[in-house]
Amino acid sequence: MNVSANRALTTALVVIDVQNDFIPGGQLAVPGGDEIVPLINRLGQSFRHVVLAQDWHPAGHASFASSHPGKQPFGTVQLPYGEQTLWPDHCLQGSHGAALHPALKLDHAKLIIRKGCTPDIDSYSAFMEADHQTPTGLTGYLKERGIDTVYLVGLALDFCVMFSALDARLAGFNAFVVLDACRGIDREGSMAAAIRRMQEAGVQLIESSAIDGRPFA
């Protein structure tokens, strides 16, 4: 498909968690996470509206294995909102690991939306925290600007990108995930499961060639 350039004012690029801790060498590295940065930079120039999502956890966050004695990363616990996967400590507020990757060059981005800030609730999605009740504010920001379509890129495809795309659909947006501008963790078939869930929700899965070089501005 070719993306039309006449929807500049109603289309946004949402860049998910391109942060040092998710890049090889970080605390929760996504394989090949650094490979997508040049492509995201290039795609960003095709969008007038760009939003950056940033994991931003306080110390002792409920999603950290270290917050649960005897638990290890990638295990699970039950929290009030359901089952929670446990992670290594990552993206601590104000830390180098939480900073956006230094090669990410999207200076025209209008908003950084920080998520996972509530100590006892995780937030994979840029739109809604994991309790499915607490909004991040991104939905309102986009709708007040008349945006009806979002394109999502970033890390990790099978977690934060997927949940952001699903919540975008629930909020009424047209949602496209640019597959070659994402990388995934792929634990126990999570990539295949994510693709299936997104397709079932009506998320469109595309390649960057559908956008690259066709400016929205």
C-alpha positions in Angstrom: 0.0 0.0 0.0 1.1 3.6 -0.5 0.4 6.1 2.3 -1.2 9.3 1.0 0.5 12.6 1.9 -2.7 14.5 2.3 -3.4 13.5 5.8 -0.6 15.4 7.5 -2.8 17.0 10.1 -4.6 13.9 11.2 -1.6 11.4 11.3 1.1 10.9 14.0 4.2 8.8 14.4 4.4 7.3 17.9 7.9 6.1 18.8 7.9 3.6 21.6 10.7 3.2 24.1 13.9 3.8 22.0 15.9 4.0 25.3 19.3 3.0 26.3 18.2 0.2 28.6 16.4 -1.5 25.6 19.4 -1.2 23.4 22.2 -3.9 23.3 24.3 -3.3 26.4 21.2 -2.1 28.4 19.5 -3.7 31.4 16.7 -5.1 29.3 18.2 -5.2 25.8 16.1 -6.0 22.8 18.2 -7.9 20.2 19.0 -5.5 17.3 17.3 -2.6 19.1 19.9 -0.2 17.9 19.5 -1.2 14.3 16.2 0.6 13.9 17.3 4.0 15.0 18.4 5.4 11.6 15.2 4.1 10.0 13.1 5.8 12.7 15.0 9.0 12.2 14.3 8.9 8.5 10.6 8.0 8.9 10.2 10.8 11.4 10.9 13.3 8.7 7.7 12.2 6.9 5.5 13.2 9.9 4.4 16.6 11.1 3.2 15.1 14.4 5.7 12.9 16.3 5.3 11.6 19.9 8.0 9.8 21.9 7.0 7.3 24.6 9.5 6.7 27.4 9.5 4.0 30.1 10.1 6.0 33.4 10.0 3.8 36.5 10.6 4.8 40.1 13.0 2.7 42.2 11.3 -0.3 43.6 8.6 -0.5 40.9 6.2 -3.4 41.2 7.3 -4.8 37.8 10.9 -5.3 39.0 11.9 -8.8 40.1 14.0 -7.2 42.8 10.9 -5.8 44.4 9.6 -9.4 45.1 11.9 -11.4 47.4 12.7 -14.8 46.0 11.5 -13.9 42.5 13.7 -13.8 39.4 13.4 -11.8 36.2 11.0 -13.2 33.6 9.0 -14.9 36.3 5.5 -13.7 37.2 3.5 -12.5 40.2 -0.2 -11.7 40.7 -0.9 -8.0 41.2 -4.3 -6.4 41.8 -4.8 -5.9 38.0 -3.7 -9.5 37.1 -0.6 -11.4 36.2 2.6 -9.3 35.9 5.8 -10.4 34.2 8.8 -9.5 36.3 11.7 -7.6 34.7 15.3 -6.6 35.6 15.4 -3.2 37.1 15.4 -0.9 34.1 14.6 2.7 32.9 14.9 4.2 36.4 13.7 7.8 36.4 16.6 10.2 35.5 19.1 7.4 34.8 21.3 6.9 31.8 19.3 3.7 31.0 16.0 5.6 30.9 17.4 8.3 28.5 16.4 8.2 24.9 19.0 6.7 22.6 21.5 9.4 21.8 21.3 8.7 18.1 17.6 9.3 18.0 17.1 12.6 16.2 13.5 13.7 16.2 13.9 17.2 17.4 10.5 18.2 16.0 8.6 15.8 18.3 6.0 17.7 20.2 5.5 15.4 23.2 7.3 12.9 25.3 4.8 10.7 27.1 6.3 9.0 30.2 4.8 5.7 31.3 5.3 3.2 34.1 5.6 6.0 36.6 3.0 4.7 39.1 5.0 2.5 41.6 2.4 -0.3 41.8 1.2 -0.4 38.2 3.2 -1.3 35.1 2.5 0.3 31.7 3.6 -1.3 28.5 1.2 0.8 26.5 1.7 4.5 25.7 -2.0 4.9 26.0 -3.2 3.1 29.1 -1.5 1.6 32.2 -1.7 -2.1 32.8 -4.8 -1.8 35.1 -6.7 -0.9 32.0 -8.2 2.1 33.9 -5.4 4.6 34.2 -4.8 6.7 31.0 -1.5 8.2 30.3 -3.1 11.2 28.6 -1.9 10.3 25.1 -5.4 9.6 23.8 -6.6 13.1 24.8 -3.5 14.8 23.4 -4.0 13.2 20.0 -7.7 13.7 19.8 -7.6 17.3 20.7 -5.3 17.8 17.7 -7.7 16.0 15.4 -5.4 13.0 14.9 -7.2 9.8 13.9 -4.4 7.7 12.6 -1.2 6.6 14.4 1.9 4.8 13.0 3.9 2.9 15.7 7.6 2.0 15.7 10.1 1.1 18.4 10.7 -1.4 21.1 9.7 -4.1 21.9 7.3 -5.2 19.2 5.9 -8.1 21.2 5.3 -6.0 24.4 5.1 -2.2 24.4 4.6 -1.7 20.7 1.9 -4.3 20.6 0.0 -3.1 23.7 0.2 0.5 22.4 -1.2 -0.6 19.1 -4.1 -2.5 20.7 -4.9 0.4 23.0 -4.8 2.8 20.0 -7.5 0.7 18.4 -9.6 0.6 21.6 -9.4 4.4 21.7 -10.7 4.6 18.1 -7.6 5.3 16.2 -6.5 3.7 12.9 -3.3 2.0 13.9 -0.4 0.9 11.7 2.7 -0.9 13.0 5.8 -0.5 10.9 7.4 -3.9 11.3 10.9 -3.2 10.0 11.1 -0.2 12.3 10.5 -2.5 15.4 12.4 -5.2 17.1 11.1 -7.8 19.6 12.1 -9.9 22.5 10.4 -13.1 21.3 10.2 -15.1 24.5 8.2 -18.4 24.2 6.5 -17.4 20.9 5.6 -13.9 22.0 6.3 -12.4 18.5 3.9 -14.7 16.7 1.3 -14.2 19.4 1.7 -10.4 19.2 1.3 -10.4 15.4 -1.9 -12.5 15.8 -3.3 -10.3 18.5 -2.7 -7.1 16.5 -4.2 -8.5 13.3 -7.3 -9.7 15.2 -7.7 -6.2 16.6 -7.5 -4.5 13.2 -4.0 -3.2 13.5 -2.4 -2.8 10.0 1.1 -4.3 9.8 3.2 -2.6 7.1 6.8 -2.1 6.1 8.6 1.3 6.0 8.5 1.3 2.2 4.8 2.3 2.5 5.9 5.6 4.2 9.5 6.3 3.5 9.9 9.2 1.1 6.2 10.1 1.1 6.1 13.1 3.4 2.9 13.9 5.3 4.0 17.5 5.9 
